[in-house]
């Protein structure tokens, strides 16, 4: 049996199970959430080890914060509020309630949910949407990518220990397997990855009118206002850019710095890099690029920029030869004012490369941002509230953090997602995530007025009834 057969078998099992038991009780949902939490509590060290083996070198703290903490937190948030969320919502019925009419919204499970996760944080990006879906009463199948084979194999084994495949299952496979998965008639499909792959996923899902939730990334800008604390901003920008070897979808993809502060920002960024990472090759805290293809892609960005005459600043520790193809360690590389048609200016970089662009006025910075596709995240640093408000009001992005990085994505109350080319739909937001994987079914219960509504169904023979209908919309 190949992986496609395995996926089909599990999918059919989950579909049959859902059809036979559409009403998933609160107690069943809580039990499943508890088992997810237990899985993480009892196996997190083994998960971190698998991730480190897949990457070659991956910072242990990054692995814990990036792949372990969020799912556990998500379980805890949902568990506290789930009973209240499952209760029917009751919009106002007005005076008609006196006549026995009732209206309410039931949040029912969608059914069987597919989750396709990327390599950069494969565990959390699989489990965060899966946990939301479980809380909403769905069955879930998660596909782990071929780029992290040890992690995928481990998670398949662990999930099988804690869950029946009719509840939650893990499959692994390459892009072809992902496309096969996308073509199945899911009740919802959640995909995290690149926009190019998302187009194929969405096209396959469209054949079954499968609703999709897409989290795609993009070129997230860092706006440094003139009154920002330049030393703090430079340090945070660099540390965030280098998290997970730059392989974070919401890391700042390029920085916008006022032209009068450009030289100082570049100096401070280099100082911060050398201080945080005095060595790279033998440094277990400096994460490797996950694979040879990604490593070669990053090198091609720099080669193209260098050939076009761009100013390039590589922060390489003394005595080290980087980039290093053996360890796939890639140093922080800043490209100053790159041409807009370069690949690193047009494509999401997903590595430790930081274009730094100068601007003369805030209008110029806003124009640069708005000339590109809408990003998943945007960061603005400074004190002037009017300028901050302009950035918020005159740009569009999936989310924003002001005077820090990543914080909006860590919230389990607001929801996380993109807009336009950076994605659609939101999850990991407590009730936002619960609703994302639920069908808000509208229910109307008629009261004693039911005996009178027959006369309002066409054909209408009463002039008085016609007059009543017109008066309802202000027509005489």
N, C-alpha and C positions, 0 to 999 in steps of 0.2 A: 504493500500500500504506500503510495507516495504522499507527499504533504497535502496536495490538493484533495486527495481522497479523504485524508484525515480531517481536513477542514470541513469538507462536505458532510462527513459523518457527524461531527460535533454540531455543526449548524443544524442539521436535520433533527438531532436529538434535542437541542434547545428549543427548536420550533415546536416539536411535539409536546415537550414538557410545558411550554408556555400555553399552548392551546388547551391543554388539559387542566391548567390551574392558573387562570388569568389574574385572580385576586390573590396577590402575594401579601400575606399578613404582616403587620408591624413586627410581630415576634420573629418571623422568618427573616425579615430584613435585618433586624438587630443581630440575630444569630450570625448571619453572613458577614456583617460589618465586624463583629467581634472576632470572627475567624481570620479576617484580613489583618486586623490589628495583631492577633496572636502570631500569624505568619511572619510579620515584620519583627515583632519583639524577639521571637525565638531564632530568627535566621539572618538578622541584619549584618552580622559580621561576615557570613558566607557570601551574602549579596555584594558587599563592598569588595571582597577579595576577587569575585568573578569580574566585577567591573574593572578593577585594576589590571587583571590579566588581559582583558579584552583591549584596553587602551594601551597597554605596555607600561605606562606610568600614569597614575591618576592620584591626585591628592586625596588622602583618606577623609579629611574634613569636608572637602568638596563632595565626595561621594555620599557621605552621611547627610549633609545639608541638602544636596541636590536630589537624592534619590530615596532617602529613608524618612526624613522628617515630614515632608509635605503629605504623603499618603496617611501617615499615622494621625497627623493633625486633622486632615480632612475627615477621617473616620470619627474622631472625637467631636468635631463640630456638628456633623450630621446626626450623630447619635443623640446629642443633647436636644435637638430641635425636631427630630423626625416625626414624632407623634403629632405635634402641632401642624406640621406641613401637610400631613396626610389627611387632616380634617377638611371637609368641604368648605370652600370659600363662599361666603354669602354676600353678594352685592346687594345694595339697597333695593327693595321691592316697592318702596313708597306706599301710597294709599291702597294699592291692589292687594297688599298682604291681608288687609281687612276682609277681603273676599276669598281668602284661602289660597291665593297664588304664591308659589315659592320658586325662587331661582337660586341656583348654586353651581359651583364649579368643582368637579371631581378630578383630581390629578391621578389618572390611571397610568400604569406602566405602558411604555411603548411596545415592549415585547423582547426581542432579541437584538442586542447592540454589539456591533463590531468596533474594535479599537485597533488602529494601526499606529505603532509607535516608532520614533526615530532612534538613532544610535546615541545621541549626545547625553540624554538623561533617560534611558529607556525604561527604567522601572517606574519612576514617578510619572512620566508622560503616558505610561500605560495605565497605572493604577488610579491616578487622580480622576480621569473621566470614568473609569470603571467603577470606582467607589461611588461617584455621583449616580451612576446608572443603577448600581445595586441598591442604594438608598431609595431610588424611585421605583424599585420592584422589578427590575429587568434581569434577564440572563445576559452574560457577557462572554465574548471571546476576544482575547488579546493576541495580536500578532507582533512578535519581537523580530527585529531586523537581523539580517545575516552579518552585519558589521560587528555585532556583539554576540558571537555564538555561545560563549561560555555563560553569559548572563541569560540568554534565551533558554538554553538547556536547563540551567538551574531553576529558573522561574517556572518552566513547564513541569519540572519534577516537584517543586514545592507546592504549586497550586493544586496539583493532582493529589497531594497528601492531605490538603485541607478542604478541598471542594470536590463534589461530584461534577463531572463535566457538563451536566445539564444546568448547573448554576454558574460556574466560572471555569474557563479553560484558557490555556496558553498554547499557541502554535508558533512555529518559527518558519523562516523562509526568505527568499530573495524577492526582488521587485516583481517578478512574474507571479509569485505566490500572493504578493500584496494586491496585484491587479485582479487575480482570480478571486481573492477575498472581497474586493470592492464590487465585483459583479454579482455577488449573492444578494438576494432580496432581503436585506436587513431591515429592521424597523428604524434603525438609526445607525449611521457610520461616523465615527470620530477619527480624524486623521491629523497627525502632527508631522510636519516635514516641509519640504521645499515646494514652491509654487509650481514648478514644472511638473513634478510628480502629482501634485494635487489636481492638475488639469486632467490627467489620465484617470485618477481616482474618481473625480467628479463625473467625467464622461461615462465611466463604467456604471457608477451608481445611478446615473440618470436613466439608464435602460429600465430600471425597476422603480423609478421615481423615489429612490431611497433618499431621505433627508440626510444631509451631511453637516458635520461640525468640523470646521477647518481651522487649524492654528498653524500659521505659515511663516511667521518671522518678518523678514524684510530689512530695510536699512534704517535702523533706529538712530535718530540724531541726538547729540548732546549739545545743548545750547549753553554756552558760557557767557553770561552777561558781564558787562564791564565792572560791575560792583561786586562780583563774586569773589570769594576767598580763593585766589588762584592756586595756592599751594594745596589746599584741601581738595579742590576740584580735580587738579591734575593727578593727585595720588589716588582718589577714588575712581577716576576715569580709567587709570591704568590697571588698578587691581580688579575692577569689574571686567575690563577688556580681556584680562588674562585668566579669569576664572575658567576652569575646565579647558584650558588651552585655547580660549577664545570661542569655544564651541558651545555658545549659549545664545538662544534665539533673541533674547531681550538685552544682551549686552550692547553698549553703545557702539554702533557700527561706524560712525564718523563724528568728529567733534567740530563745532563751529566756534571760533575764537576771534575776538575783535583784533583787527590788524595791529593795533598798538601793543597788544599783549601776546602776540604769536610767539616771538622768540623766547619770552619768559616762560610761557606754557610748555614749550618744547624742552627747555632746560629742566623745568620741574618734573616733567614726565620722565625724562631720562634718569634724574636723581632718584625718583620714587621707584622706578623699575630696578635699579641697581641695589637699592636698599632692601626691597622686598624679596628680590631674587638675585642674591650675590653670585650664585652659580645656577646653571640650568641643566647641564648634561647629567650631573650626578644628584640632582635635586628631586626628591620624591614628591615635593609639593608642586612641581611644575609639570602640568599634564601634557602628555603627548598628543599629537594629532592622531585621530583614531585609525586611519588607514593610509596606504600608499597613494591612492587616488586623490584623497583630500590634501595630502602633503604636496603632491605634484601640482595640484590646482593652485595652492597658495604660492608656490614658487613661480608659477606662470603669471600670476598677478604682478608680482614684483618685477619679473623679467620684462613684462610689457611696459610697466611704469618707468623702469630704468631706461629702456630703449627710447621712450618718448621724452626723456630729459627731466623727469620728475625728481625733485629733491627727496632722497630716501635716507632715513635715519634708522639704523639697526642697533639695538641695544644688546650687545654681545659681551658677556663676561670675559675678562682677560684670559687668554690662553685657550679659549674654547672655539671650536670650528662649527659654526651654525649658519643655516639650518643643517641638521644632521639626519640623513635618510635612514640610518640604522635605528635610532631611537625615535625618529619622527618628532624630535624636539625642534620647535620653530620659535625664534626670538621675537620679542616685540619689535615690530617694524612700522615706523610712522612714515607716511607719504604725505608730503606737504603740498597742498593745493593741486591735487592731481586733476588732469583734464577730465571733463564730465563724460567723455565717451570711452574712457578706460573701463575695463571689465570690473575692476575693484570699485569704481564709482557707480556702476550700474547694478552689480549683483551683490547679494548678501555675502559677506566675506566668510564668516564662520571660522575664524582663526585669529591668531594674535597679530593682526595687521590693523592699524588705525590711521585712516586718512584724517588729516587735520586741515580744515579749510578756514581761511580768514574772511571776515566780513567788515564792512565799513559802518553800516547802520543796521538796526534791527530789521528794517524793511528788507535789506539784502539777505539776512539770515532766513527770514520767513520765505522769501522768494526761492532760495535754494531748497528748503524743505518741501515747499509746495510744488516744486517742479518734478518731484519724484513721487513714486507710488506711496500710498498711506502706510506708515510703518506700524509694527506691532507695539512698539514702545517709544516714548519720547522723554527726554530728560532736560530740565531747565534749571540752571544754577544762578542764583543772584539774590539781591535784596529788594530791588525796586518792584513793588507790587503791580504797578501799571504795566511794566514790561513783561512780567510773568503772566499777567492776565492776557496781554496781547498774544503771547505764544500759545496759551491755552485756547483762546477764542479764535485765532486765525490759522490754526493747524488742525489736522485730523489724525488721530492715531488710536490704536487699540486701548492704550492706557498711558498714564503720565505719572512720573514721580518728580516732585519739585525738591531741589536741594538734597538729593540723594539718588541712589540707584536701586532698581529691582523691587522696591518696597510695595508698589501697587500690585505686583504679581504674587506677592506672598500673602495677600489678604485672602481670607476664606469667607468673606462676607460680601465682597463687591463683584466677584466673578472675573474671569480672565479670558481674553480672546482678542481677535484682531478686527480689522475693518478693511474693506476693499481687498487689495492684493495681499494683505497680511492676515486674512482669514474671515470667517463668519461664525457666529454663534459664540456662546460663553459657557464656561463650566468652572469647577473648583471655586464656587462662590457661595457655599452654604445653600440657601434656598434657590439662588440663581442656578446652581448646578442641578439641584433636584428638579427644578422646572424644565431645565434643558432636555432632560430625558423622560419627561412625562407628557402625556396628552391632557391638556386642560379641557376636559369634556364639560360642555355647558348643558345644564339640566333645567328644564322648566316643568313645574308641576301645576297643572290647572286646578282652580278651585271652583266655586259655585258659578263663576262666570262662564264656565264651559257650555252651559245651556244656551248662552246668547251668541256665541261666536259663529254658529252656523250661518247666520244671516249676513256675516261679513265676508263670506266666501263667494267669489264670482260664480255664475252671473248674479248681479245684485239687482233686485227689483224694487227697492225702496229708495225714494228720493231722500228721505230722512237719513238713511244709512250713508248715502253718498255725501250728504252734507256733513255728517259726523267725521267721515274719513278726510275730507278736505280741510275741515277745521283743525284736525290734528297737526297739519303742516302749515297752518296759517293762510290757507286759501279760502276766499269767500265764495 
